[in-house]
Amino acid sequence: MNELLSQAIAQWRLMHSIELTATVLALAYVILALKQSLWCWPAALLSTVLFTHVMWQSALLSDALLQLYYAGMALYGWWRWQQIRQRAPGERGPVYEWRLQYHAILIGITALVGWGLGALMAEHTSADFAYIDAQTTVFSVMATLLVARKLVSNWLYWVVIDAVSIYVYAQKHLYFLTGLFMLYTVIAIAGYFIWRSHYQQQPAVNLSL
């Protein structure tokens, strides 16, 4: 019994140590992204590797798949931001925005995909919070692409995604993640206003869909 208890405590410590390290790296990613630093993407890549393990062990299967996507997007984001800097003057490069109707279409399509993924997870897996987890997953996929393309409104999507994620992670007793997403929500609000100010002050730029 003592041996089993010791193993359980050791496993709990290991899981939370991994979660804490991933949390610090993820927070570094968001802060660096707010500053439009290229180094946000290496921090994101390291964080996703660790979070993949945490999500899988917590039966948040959609989130585990999402972390693998984040790893790929970290590589894409590094390349994309370098391309933007090379095509435009300035240390950080420009930021962009889409028209409101583009966002309305994007939200509708993403929500439908999220409903489909949630139904699939609810019926064929043991995933907890299948529909909520699926929606935050697909919207995170979309919002991460908007970060890589440097759209100002990506931060507004993250405000909603992060607020919903706080509830899910609190219910799963992932306390570091819960605290992280509280910080995320505040940072996302600040990020929107900082990027919007940059957008308003820069020369007019065009971005294709």
VOPARO-231585 format. One line per field, with one value per residue (C-alpha): residue number from 1; residue in three letters; x, y, z. Coordinates in steps of 0.2 Angstrom, whole numbers, always signed. Example, Ala and Ser with C-alpha at 12.3 -4.5 7.8 and 13.67 -1.06 7.14 Angstrom:
2
pos (1|2)
code (ala|ser)
px (+62|+68)
py (-22|-5)
pz (+39|+36)
! end
This chain:
209
pos (1|2|3|4|5|6|7|8|9|10|11|12|13|14|15|16|17|18|19|20|21|22|23|24|25|26|27|28|29|30|31|32|33|34|35|36|37|38|39|40|41|42|43|44|45|46|47|48|49|50|51|52|53|54|55|56|57|58|59|60|61|62|63|64|65|66|67|68|69|70|71|72|73|74|75|76|77|78|79|80|81|82|83|84|85|86|87|88|89|90|91|92|93|94|95|96|97|98|99|100|101|102|103|104|105|106|107|108|109|110|111|112|113|114|115|116|117|118|119|120|121|122|123|124|125|126|127|128|129|130|131|132|133|134|135|136|137|138|139|140|141|142|143|144|145|146|147|148|149|150|151|152|153|154|155|156|157|158|159|160|161|162|163|164|165|166|167|168|169|170|171|172|173|174|175|176|177|178|179|180|181|182|183|184|185|186|187|188|189|190|191|192|193|194|195|196|197|198|199|200|201|202|203|204|205|206|207|208|209)
code (met|asn|glu|leu|leu|ser|gln|ala|ile|ala|gln|trp|arg|leu|met|his|ser|ile|glu|leu|thr|ala|thr|val|leu|ala|leu|ala|tyr|val|ile|leu|ala|leu|lys|gln|ser|leu|trp|cys|trp|pro|ala|ala|leu|leu|ser|thr|val|leu|phe|thr|his|val|met|trp|gln|ser|ala|leu|leu|ser|asp|ala|leu|leu|gln|leu|tyr|tyr|ala|gly|met|ala|leu|tyr|gly|trp|trp|arg|trp|gln|gln|ile|arg|gln|arg|ala|pro|gly|glu|arg|gly|pro|val|tyr|glu|trp|arg|leu|gln|tyr|his|ala|ile|leu|ile|gly|ile|thr|ala|leu|val|gly|trp|gly|leu|gly|ala|leu|met|ala|glu|his|thr|ser|ala|asp|phe|ala|tyr|ile|asp|ala|gln|thr|thr|val|phe|ser|val|met|ala|thr|leu|leu|val|ala|arg|lys|leu|val|ser|asn|trp|leu|tyr|trp|val|val|ile|asp|ala|val|ser|ile|tyr|val|tyr|ala|gln|lys|his|leu|tyr|phe|leu|thr|gly|leu|phe|met|leu|tyr|thr|val|ile|ala|ile|ala|gly|tyr|phe|ile|trp|arg|ser|his|tyr|gln|gln|gln|pro|ala|val|asn|leu|ser|leu)
px (+0|+14|+23|+7|+4|+22|+20|+4|+12|+27|+16|+5|+21|+28|+12|+10|+29|+26|+10|+20|+34|+22|+12|+27|+32|+15|+14|+30|+23|+8|+19|+31|+17|+10|+26|+27|+43|+48|+54|+36|+36|+50|+42|+26|+34|+42|+26|+15|+26|+23|+5|+1|+6|-4|-20|-19|-17|-32|-44|-45|-43|-48|-35|-22|-24|-25|-7|+0|-8|+0|+17|+15|+8|+23|+34|+23|+21|+40|+41|+26|+32|+49|+41|+31|+46|+56|+42|+38|+49|+51|+57|+41|+32|+14|-2|-18|-37|-51|-69|-83|-92|-76|-76|-95|-93|-77|-87|-101|-90|-79|-94|-102|-85|-84|-102|-97|-81|-90|-103|-89|-80|-95|-101|-84|-72|-72|-68|-75|-84|-84|-94|-86|-69|-72|-78|-63|-52|-58|-59|-41|-36|-43|-37|-19|-19|-25|-10|+2|-6|-5|-23|-28|-44|-36|-35|-54|-56|-44|-53|-68|-59|-48|-64|-72|-56|-55|-71|-66|-48|-55|-67|-53|-42|-29|-24|-9|-19|-34|-22|-14|-30|-35|-19|-22|-39|-31|-17|-28|-38|-22|-15|-31|-29|-10|-11|-26|-16|-1|-14|-21|-4|+4|+3|-11|-8|-17|-19|-26|-38)
py (+0|+12|+8|+11|+28|+33|+29|+39|+54|+53|+52|+67|+77|+73|+77|+94|+98|+95|+106|+120|+120|+120|+134|+145|+142|+145|+161|+166|+163|+174|+189|+187|+186|+202|+211|+203|+194|+179|+170|+167|+152|+142|+145|+139|+123|+118|+121|+111|+95|+95|+100|+85|+73|+83|+83|+65|+60|+71|+63|+79|+71|+86|+96|+83|+84|+102|+103|+93|+106|+120|+112|+113|+131|+136|+131|+139|+155|+157|+156|+167|+181|+181|+183|+197|+206|+204|+211|+227|+240|+240|+229|+220|+221|+226|+219|+216|+215|+207|+214|+210|+199|+188|+185|+181|+168|+161|+160|+150|+138|+135|+132|+119|+110|+111|+103|+89|+86|+86|+73|+62|+63|+61|+45|+36|+42|+44|+62|+74|+90|+83|+97|+112|+104|+102|+120|+127|+116|+121|+139|+138|+131|+145|+159|+152|+154|+172|+174|+167|+179|+194|+198|+211|+202|+186|+193|+194|+176|+171|+181|+170|+154|+157|+162|+145|+135|+142|+133|+116|+116|+121|+106|+94|+101|+107|+122|+129|+129|+137|+151|+152|+155|+168|+177|+173|+182|+198|+197|+194|+210|+220|+212|+217|+236|+236|+228|+239|+254|+248|+244|+262|+270|+260|+264|+256|+237|+224|+205|+192|+179)
pz (+0|+4|-12|-22|-13|-16|-34|-35|-27|-38|-53|-47|-45|-62|-70|-62|-65|-83|-83|-74|-86|-101|-93|-91|-109|-115|-105|-113|-130|-128|-120|-134|-147|-140|-143|-161|-156|-168|-152|-147|-159|-152|-135|-142|-149|-133|-124|-135|-134|-115|-116|-127|-114|-100|-111|-116|-98|-93|-106|-116|-132|-143|-134|-136|-155|-154|-146|-161|-173|-162|-165|-184|-183|-172|-187|-199|-188|-187|-206|-210|-198|-206|-223|-217|-210|-226|-237|-226|-218|-199|-186|-182|-199|-201|-194|-204|-202|-212|-215|-203|-216|-217|-199|-198|-212|-203|-186|-194|-203|-188|-176|-188|-188|-169|-168|-179|-170|-153|-160|-165|-149|-139|-148|-151|-137|-119|-120|-106|-111|-129|-137|-127|-129|-148|-150|-141|-151|-168|-164|-157|-173|-183|-171|-171|-190|-188|-176|-189|-202|-189|-189|-176|-172|-167|-149|-148|-153|-139|-126|-129|-131|-115|-104|-109|-106|-88|-84|-92|-84|-67|-68|-73|-58|-70|-58|-67|-83|-75|-69|-85|-95|-83|-87|-106|-105|-98|-110|-125|-121|-119|-135|-145|-140|-143|-160|-165|-161|-171|-186|-185|-185|-199|-217|-226|-231|-240|-235|-246|-239)
! end
